[in-house]
Amino acid sequence: MSKLKLYGDPISGNCLKAKWTAEYLGADIEWIPLDILKGETRTKEFLAINPFGQIPALVLSDGRVITQSNAIMVYIVEACGGALLPEDAYDRARIFQWLFWEQNSHEPYIAGRRFRKAYKKLKDEEIDAEWLPRGYAALELMEGTLAKSDYLVGEAITLADIAVVAYTRVANEGGFDLSDFPAVSAWIARVEGDLSIPASGSA
């Protein structure tokens, strides 16, 4: 695989999961940090790369651009190979289920509350009241799955785990108490170990 450029902000789980996927597979990647809070995704230079002004953005060696975190992750796996996305059609579909679910039923609430509380410094009453119960509903669904299996799909780490762990591991920053989710907490530690990333809450 040729050299890739990955634009992202380290406070963003969406950016980190793309970065972790590349690092796990040993992809030749140049990480280019941008600061969302300083408006660095809205500069003329970056908008020329991604007119939507969103990160992560992956630039291929020929200049083509891929956006949306889960699409980037899938591209990296298919370009590099590896067991993060197995050949079996059923298992692949199960992984895609989690990828779609994460962006629709998990990330909007858990990541949304985290960004507003930890970075925008908003009070609970200033944040959509529905986000807390919906985030907890996502965690409860995960707890039921992970109480029966070490990973979301199969017996080893896949893209599903990387996609979902990115914001789950910092859910406490959004006001979510993980103490009632022992299977989720054990899974977070397991995936962090697989990815060789610092444990959540550590420096």
Backbone bond lengths (Angstrom), bond angles and torsions (degrees), N, CA, C in turn:
res aa  C-N    CA-C-N  psi(-1)  N-CA   C-N-CA  omega(-1)  CA-C   N-CA-C  phi
1 M - - - 1.461 - - 1.519 109.87 -
2 S 1.328 117.05 134.56 1.456 121.73 -179.78 1.523 110.92 -74.29
3 K 1.321 115.11 166.12 1.457 121.84 -179.31 1.528 111.03 -57.19
4 L 1.319 115.62 132.64 1.452 122.31 178.42 1.519 109.70 -113.09
5 K 1.322 116.10 151.17 1.455 121.14 172.44 1.518 107.66 -115.76
6 L 1.323 115.73 123.70 1.453 120.57 -179.10 1.525 108.87 -117.03
7 Y 1.318 115.61 113.58 1.459 121.70 177.32 1.518 108.86 -89.17
8 G 1.331 116.41 129.97 1.457 118.96 -179.83 1.513 112.70 -167.67
9 D 1.318 114.80 166.85 1.461 122.60 177.51 1.528 107.67 -113.69
10 P 1.325 118.74 127.75 1.461 120.63 -176.80 1.526 114.85 -65.42
11 I 1.340 118.81 -10.93 1.466 118.90 175.24 1.526 110.87 -82.63
12 S 1.333 116.96 -10.24 1.456 121.66 -175.06 1.521 111.68 -96.19
13 G 1.328 116.21 120.15 1.451 119.75 175.01 1.513 112.07 -62.34
14 N 1.318 117.77 -34.34 1.461 121.02 178.48 1.526 110.93 -61.46
15 C 1.324 116.03 -38.25 1.465 120.04 178.33 1.527 111.02 -73.69
16 L 1.318 116.05 -42.62 1.460 119.61 -176.96 1.522 112.26 -64.72
17 K 1.331 117.65 -37.20 1.456 117.37 -177.47 1.522 111.47 -66.53
18 A 1.327 117.35 -32.12 1.459 120.08 174.41 1.532 110.46 -68.18
19 K 1.322 115.78 -42.11 1.468 121.18 178.73 1.531 110.97 -64.23
20 W 1.325 116.94 -44.76 1.466 120.58 179.36 1.522 111.60 -62.11
21 T 1.323 116.72 -39.46 1.468 120.05 178.90 1.520 110.32 -61.28
22 A 1.323 116.06 -46.64 1.467 120.07 179.60 1.522 111.40 -62.31
23 E 1.314 116.99 -43.88 1.464 120.74 -178.70 1.530 111.09 -67.34
24 Y 1.321 116.83 -40.31 1.465 120.31 -179.72 1.522 110.90 -60.94
25 L 1.330 116.08 -37.03 1.460 120.69 -177.62 1.528 112.98 -91.09
26 G 1.323 116.94 -0.63 1.453 120.30 178.60 1.512 114.01 72.46
27 A 1.326 117.17 27.91 1.463 120.42 179.10 1.524 110.63 -69.07
28 D 1.318 115.59 146.37 1.465 121.84 177.14 1.530 107.60 -79.09
29 I 1.325 116.51 98.82 1.453 120.64 -170.98 1.524 111.04 -130.42
30 E 1.311 114.45 139.07 1.464 121.09 172.97 1.521 107.24 -107.08
31 W 1.311 115.89 115.03 1.465 122.05 179.72 1.524 108.60 -85.45
32 I 1.328 116.65 121.16 1.456 121.80 -178.90 1.523 108.21 -113.91
33 P 1.335 117.32 102.83 1.470 119.39 -175.08 1.522 112.82 -75.73
34 L 1.316 115.17 138.32 1.454 123.18 173.09 1.527 107.83 -126.11
35 D 1.317 116.48 152.21 1.463 121.43 -179.55 1.534 108.80 -107.08
36 I 1.328 115.65 108.23 1.462 120.19 179.99 1.522 110.78 -60.09
37 L 1.330 115.77 -43.74 1.463 120.45 -174.40 1.526 112.55 -65.87
38 K 1.327 116.24 -22.19 1.467 120.11 178.21 1.534 112.14 -95.45
39 G 1.322 116.58 5.66 1.456 120.34 177.53 1.513 114.90 76.49
40 E 1.333 117.11 21.19 1.460 119.38 -175.48 1.526 113.47 -73.47
41 T 1.325 117.56 -11.16 1.466 119.30 174.54 1.531 111.20 -89.32
42 R 1.320 117.03 0.64 1.462 121.03 -178.47 1.524 112.44 -111.96
43 T 1.315 115.83 9.97 1.461 118.97 178.69 1.524 109.97 -74.94
44 K 1.317 115.71 159.01 1.462 121.11 178.37 1.519 110.26 -58.42
45 E 1.330 116.47 -39.28 1.462 121.11 -177.08 1.531 111.16 -64.93
46 F 1.338 116.42 -44.36 1.462 117.50 -178.63 1.520 111.69 -75.20
47 L 1.313 118.14 -35.79 1.462 120.10 178.80 1.533 111.54 -63.67
48 A 1.341 116.50 -22.91 1.462 119.74 174.72 1.536 110.28 -70.08
49 I 1.334 116.25 -25.66 1.469 121.42 177.42 1.522 110.32 -83.98
50 N 1.319 115.98 -49.30 1.466 121.34 178.20 1.523 109.27 -133.69
51 P 1.311 118.34 102.22 1.468 121.70 -177.30 1.522 113.73 -59.94
52 F 1.341 117.18 -19.56 1.459 119.93 177.76 1.525 112.06 -77.17
53 G 1.335 116.85 -12.70 1.453 120.38 179.04 1.508 113.46 68.04
54 Q 1.332 117.45 31.36 1.460 121.71 -177.61 1.523 111.02 -116.25
55 I 1.323 114.81 150.07 1.452 121.33 171.67 1.529 107.95 -124.20
56 P 1.352 114.97 154.20 1.459 128.95 7.18 1.525 112.93 -75.59
57 A 1.314 113.38 159.61 1.461 121.46 172.16 1.523 107.32 -137.41
58 L 1.315 115.77 129.40 1.461 122.06 -178.49 1.519 108.58 -107.56
59 V 1.330 116.18 124.35 1.463 121.41 178.25 1.524 108.43 -107.84
60 L 1.324 115.73 121.38 1.455 120.97 -179.79 1.524 110.28 -79.34
61 S 1.319 116.20 168.94 1.461 120.79 -176.22 1.524 112.24 -62.66
62 D 1.338 117.58 -25.17 1.462 120.47 179.66 1.524 112.51 -93.13
63 G 1.336 116.53 6.41 1.456 121.05 176.62 1.510 115.35 93.82
64 R 1.323 118.24 -10.35 1.456 119.58 176.92 1.521 109.96 -66.54
65 V 1.332 116.05 151.40 1.460 121.60 -173.57 1.524 110.17 -122.36
66 I 1.324 115.42 138.21 1.459 122.04 172.94 1.523 107.73 -120.37
67 T 1.326 116.58 132.20 1.452 121.17 177.18 1.528 109.16 -120.85
68 Q 1.324 115.63 175.55 1.466 125.52 -175.16 1.530 108.94 75.44
69 S 1.324 114.53 120.19 1.466 121.40 -169.78 1.524 114.05 -56.27
70 N 1.321 117.46 -45.78 1.458 118.47 -176.24 1.525 112.03 -71.50
71 A 1.335 117.16 -32.08 1.468 120.16 174.59 1.529 110.03 -65.30
72 I 1.324 116.54 -39.08 1.464 120.87 177.90 1.523 110.14 -63.27
73 M 1.318 116.53 -44.72 1.463 120.26 179.58 1.525 111.47 -59.65
74 V 1.331 116.86 -45.06 1.461 120.80 179.94 1.525 110.66 -62.97
75 Y 1.337 116.88 -42.16 1.466 119.67 179.07 1.530 110.67 -60.76
76 I 1.322 116.77 -45.70 1.467 120.23 -177.47 1.523 110.29 -61.16
77 V 1.319 117.09 -44.10 1.468 120.27 179.79 1.523 110.74 -64.05
78 E 1.325 117.18 -44.81 1.461 119.35 -177.86 1.527 111.68 -69.04
79 A 1.320 116.72 -28.84 1.459 119.95 177.79 1.523 112.04 -78.24
80 C 1.332 116.00 -34.17 1.467 120.55 -176.16 1.517 113.29 -94.85
81 G 1.335 116.60 -26.38 1.454 119.76 -171.85 1.522 109.80 82.45
82 G 1.293 116.04 175.76 1.457 119.40 179.43 1.511 111.52 121.88
83 A 1.313 115.41 162.99 1.461 121.97 -172.14 1.524 114.04 -82.33
84 L 1.318 117.91 1.47 1.462 119.12 179.87 1.524 112.01 -64.11
85 L 1.326 116.57 -21.41 1.457 122.19 176.73 1.522 106.78 -135.54
86 P 1.330 117.77 93.39 1.468 121.18 -172.22 1.523 113.37 -66.87
87 E 1.315 115.58 164.15 1.459 121.88 -178.76 1.524 112.34 -74.02
88 D 1.319 117.30 -32.56 1.456 121.00 -176.88 1.526 111.07 -58.02
89 A 1.321 116.56 125.45 1.463 121.35 -174.01 1.521 112.27 -61.64
90 Y 1.321 117.10 -39.07 1.457 120.40 -179.12 1.531 110.76 -66.93
91 D 1.317 117.17 -45.98 1.465 120.26 179.36 1.528 111.33 -64.46
92 R 1.331 116.53 -38.17 1.470 119.51 176.26 1.523 110.36 -61.30
93 A 1.331 116.41 -43.67 1.461 119.80 179.27 1.521 111.29 -62.56
94 R 1.314 117.19 -39.08 1.475 120.81 177.76 1.531 110.71 -63.10
95 I 1.326 116.56 -38.78 1.465 120.13 177.11 1.522 110.07 -64.77
96 F 1.327 116.84 -44.84 1.467 119.71 178.63 1.528 111.35 -63.10
97 Q 1.324 117.93 -33.53 1.465 120.43 174.75 1.520 110.50 -55.19
98 W 1.334 115.90 -47.33 1.460 120.16 -179.60 1.527 111.50 -67.27
99 L 1.330 117.30 -37.84 1.472 119.72 179.26 1.521 110.96 -62.99
100 F 1.331 116.79 -44.20 1.464 120.16 179.29 1.529 110.63 -68.60
101 W 1.326 116.04 -41.95 1.468 121.23 179.55 1.527 110.55 -61.55
102 E 1.325 116.61 -41.87 1.471 120.70 -178.19 1.517 111.30 -58.78
103 Q 1.310 117.18 -43.62 1.453 119.84 -177.74 1.528 112.74 -76.98
104 N 1.312 117.41 -23.15 1.462 120.87 -176.59 1.522 114.10 -98.07
105 S 1.334 117.40 -37.24 1.463 120.64 -170.21 1.528 114.34 -121.69
106 H 1.309 118.18 -0.96 1.468 122.42 -177.08 1.524 110.79 -122.94
107 E 1.307 116.38 -64.19 1.470 121.95 -175.05 1.528 113.72 -57.58
108 P 1.343 120.69 -41.65 1.470 118.57 -177.69 1.522 113.39 -58.82
109 Y 1.328 117.46 -33.26 1.455 121.24 -174.46 1.530 112.18 -94.70
110 I 1.317 117.28 -49.85 1.465 120.09 -177.74 1.526 110.68 -71.41
111 A 1.330 116.77 -48.59 1.468 119.44 177.94 1.524 110.99 -70.32
112 G 1.334 116.48 -37.15 1.459 120.01 -179.25 1.515 112.40 -61.70
113 R 1.336 116.52 -45.88 1.473 119.61 177.55 1.525 111.16 -66.52
114 R 1.323 116.50 -40.11 1.466 119.62 -179.41 1.527 110.73 -60.33
115 F 1.333 117.08 -46.38 1.461 119.84 -177.96 1.531 110.59 -62.44
116 R 1.308 116.44 -42.08 1.468 119.44 -176.66 1.518 112.67 -73.03
117 K 1.334 117.14 -35.14 1.463 119.68 179.83 1.530 111.92 -80.26
118 A 1.326 116.29 -48.27 1.466 120.52 -172.22 1.519 113.30 -81.18
119 Y 1.336 117.08 -30.91 1.460 119.40 -173.42 1.530 113.40 -114.75
120 K 1.316 116.71 -35.39 1.460 119.84 176.09 1.529 112.00 -88.82
121 K 1.342 116.11 -12.56 1.467 123.67 177.72 1.535 112.30 58.53
122 L 1.329 115.60 37.84 1.453 119.62 177.73 1.522 110.58 -83.02
123 K 1.313 116.60 152.32 1.458 122.32 175.37 1.525 108.75 -82.93
124 D 1.330 116.03 160.30 1.458 120.14 -177.63 1.517 112.22 -54.76
125 E 1.319 116.67 -40.56 1.465 120.12 -177.44 1.527 112.79 -69.30
126 E 1.332 116.64 -11.84 1.464 120.71 178.19 1.527 112.27 -93.58
127 I 1.328 116.52 -1.64 1.464 122.44 -178.00 1.525 108.61 -111.16
128 D 1.318 116.17 143.15 1.456 121.15 179.62 1.529 110.95 -46.97
129 A 1.310 116.80 122.46 1.461 121.89 -174.62 1.528 112.51 -65.15
130 E 1.324 117.93 -23.03 1.458 121.04 -178.28 1.526 112.86 -75.77
131 W 1.327 116.91 -18.51 1.454 118.99 -174.11 1.522 113.08 -67.70
132 L 1.321 117.97 -34.83 1.463 120.15 -179.05 1.528 111.40 -66.00
133 P 1.339 120.40 -53.69 1.468 118.94 178.26 1.519 113.72 -63.19
134 R 1.319 117.16 -33.60 1.471 118.98 179.00 1.525 110.76 -70.07
135 G 1.316 117.12 -36.79 1.459 120.04 175.31 1.515 111.74 -64.83
136 Y 1.327 116.16 -42.24 1.464 119.53 177.45 1.526 111.25 -65.11
137 A 1.326 117.17 -34.94 1.466 119.53 176.94 1.527 110.82 -62.55
138 A 1.336 116.67 -38.00 1.464 120.47 176.69 1.525 111.03 -64.37
139 L 1.317 116.21 -42.69 1.464 120.41 179.23 1.531 111.36 -65.06
140 E 1.323 116.85 -37.97 1.463 120.29 178.52 1.522 111.00 -64.83
141 L 1.323 117.00 -39.98 1.463 119.80 177.19 1.524 110.41 -62.53
142 M 1.331 116.54 -43.77 1.458 120.52 178.18 1.517 111.43 -62.83
143 E 1.330 116.95 -41.31 1.463 121.05 -179.45 1.528 110.36 -59.43
144 G 1.329 117.00 -42.56 1.455 119.87 178.94 1.512 112.62 -62.22
145 T 1.322 116.91 -38.96 1.467 121.02 178.62 1.518 111.19 -70.37
146 L 1.322 116.14 -46.39 1.465 120.64 -172.89 1.529 113.12 -79.31
147 A 1.307 116.95 -12.41 1.463 119.67 172.53 1.530 110.50 -71.07
148 K 1.336 115.97 -18.45 1.460 121.47 -177.78 1.525 112.95 -108.57
149 S 1.321 117.24 -12.14 1.467 120.88 -174.10 1.516 109.88 -150.56
150 D 1.325 116.69 145.42 1.467 120.30 179.50 1.519 111.99 -70.37
151 Y 1.321 117.35 -25.49 1.465 122.11 -178.38 1.524 109.03 -131.46
152 L 1.313 116.23 165.13 1.455 120.52 -177.13 1.518 112.67 -67.79
153 V 1.335 116.88 -34.63 1.467 121.84 179.32 1.524 108.22 -137.42
154 G 1.299 117.77 117.44 1.452 120.25 176.50 1.519 113.35 79.20
155 E 1.318 115.19 -161.33 1.464 121.82 -172.40 1.517 113.19 -110.18
156 A 1.318 117.60 11.43 1.460 121.21 178.97 1.524 108.79 -147.68
157 I 1.319 116.02 166.29 1.457 121.10 -178.45 1.527 110.97 -61.29
158 T 1.338 116.37 140.08 1.459 122.64 174.91 1.525 108.40 -135.44
159 L 1.328 115.60 -179.68 1.465 120.18 175.89 1.518 111.80 -57.73
160 A 1.327 117.65 -30.86 1.456 120.41 179.50 1.527 110.67 -58.66
161 D 1.319 116.61 -45.14 1.466 120.50 -178.96 1.522 111.45 -66.01
162 I 1.331 117.10 -42.98 1.467 119.74 -178.71 1.527 110.30 -64.56
163 A 1.332 116.28 -41.86 1.460 119.98 -178.71 1.519 111.88 -63.69
164 V 1.322 116.25 -43.56 1.464 119.74 -173.24 1.533 112.05 -82.74
165 V 1.323 117.67 -30.09 1.466 119.08 -177.02 1.527 112.73 -70.74
166 A 1.318 117.27 -24.59 1.471 120.42 -171.00 1.522 112.68 -55.25
167 Y 1.317 116.87 -46.62 1.463 119.40 178.69 1.524 113.18 -96.49
168 T 1.333 117.66 -23.50 1.465 119.42 178.67 1.522 110.39 -62.14
169 R 1.333 117.12 -39.73 1.469 120.87 -175.88 1.524 112.65 -65.70
170 V 1.329 117.88 -18.82 1.467 120.87 178.79 1.532 110.76 -118.14
171 A 1.330 116.15 22.21 1.466 120.19 -178.28 1.519 112.17 -60.59
172 N 1.334 116.39 -29.06 1.478 119.34 178.90 1.523 111.25 -60.23
173 E 1.330 117.84 -29.27 1.460 120.71 179.45 1.530 111.81 -68.93
174 G 1.320 115.61 -15.57 1.453 120.62 176.26 1.520 113.00 -100.48
175 G 1.338 115.72 7.19 1.455 119.66 177.91 1.514 114.52 93.09
176 F 1.338 117.63 12.50 1.464 121.44 179.36 1.527 109.56 -95.65
177 D 1.320 116.59 127.65 1.461 122.85 -179.79 1.520 108.67 -91.98
178 L 1.328 116.88 113.79 1.462 121.21 -177.24 1.519 113.27 -87.46
179 S 1.337 117.26 0.11 1.462 119.37 -176.41 1.524 112.82 -65.01
180 D 1.313 117.75 -22.94 1.461 121.34 177.90 1.526 112.76 -88.94
181 F 1.321 116.72 8.20 1.463 121.51 -177.48 1.528 109.67 -127.86
182 P 1.346 116.96 70.12 1.474 119.64 -175.12 1.525 113.66 -63.25
183 A 1.327 117.90 -36.09 1.470 119.13 179.85 1.520 110.69 -68.94
184 V 1.327 116.91 -38.39 1.463 120.80 176.81 1.529 109.80 -64.28
185 S 1.320 116.86 -44.22 1.466 120.70 -178.74 1.524 111.16 -62.79
186 A 1.335 116.83 -42.44 1.467 120.06 178.46 1.522 110.77 -65.07
187 W 1.320 116.56 -38.76 1.473 121.49 178.07 1.525 111.16 -64.38
188 I 1.328 117.30 -42.07 1.464 120.28 177.81 1.523 109.90 -55.82
189 A 1.326 116.89 -49.67 1.463 120.91 -179.50 1.531 111.04 -61.67
190 R 1.316 116.33 -38.34 1.468 121.25 -179.34 1.530 110.79 -64.93
191 V 1.327 116.53 -45.94 1.465 120.36 -178.38 1.528 110.92 -70.16
192 E 1.331 117.06 -38.79 1.466 119.71 175.94 1.527 110.36 -58.86
193 G 1.325 116.29 -40.00 1.464 119.78 177.02 1.511 112.24 -65.15
194 D 1.330 116.56 -42.48 1.463 120.51 178.48 1.527 111.24 -60.18
195 L 1.332 115.72 -39.19 1.466 120.80 -176.40 1.531 112.71 -86.96
196 S 1.332 116.48 -6.57 1.469 120.98 -177.46 1.518 111.98 55.80
197 I 1.339 115.24 45.98 1.470 120.92 176.42 1.523 108.22 -113.36
198 P 1.341 117.37 155.45 1.471 119.49 -179.62 1.515 111.30 -58.50
199 A 1.316 115.32 144.45 1.463 119.88 177.13 1.515 109.58 -60.93
200 S 1.328 116.11 144.44 1.456 120.40 178.69 1.514 109.85 -57.61
201 G 1.336 115.26 136.08 1.465 120.27 -178.67 1.515 113.34 93.11
202 S 1.363 117.50 -11.70 1.465 119.69 178.71 1.523 108.90 -94.71
203 A 1.316 115.53 167.05 1.467 120.16 -179.06 1.512 110.29 -69.59
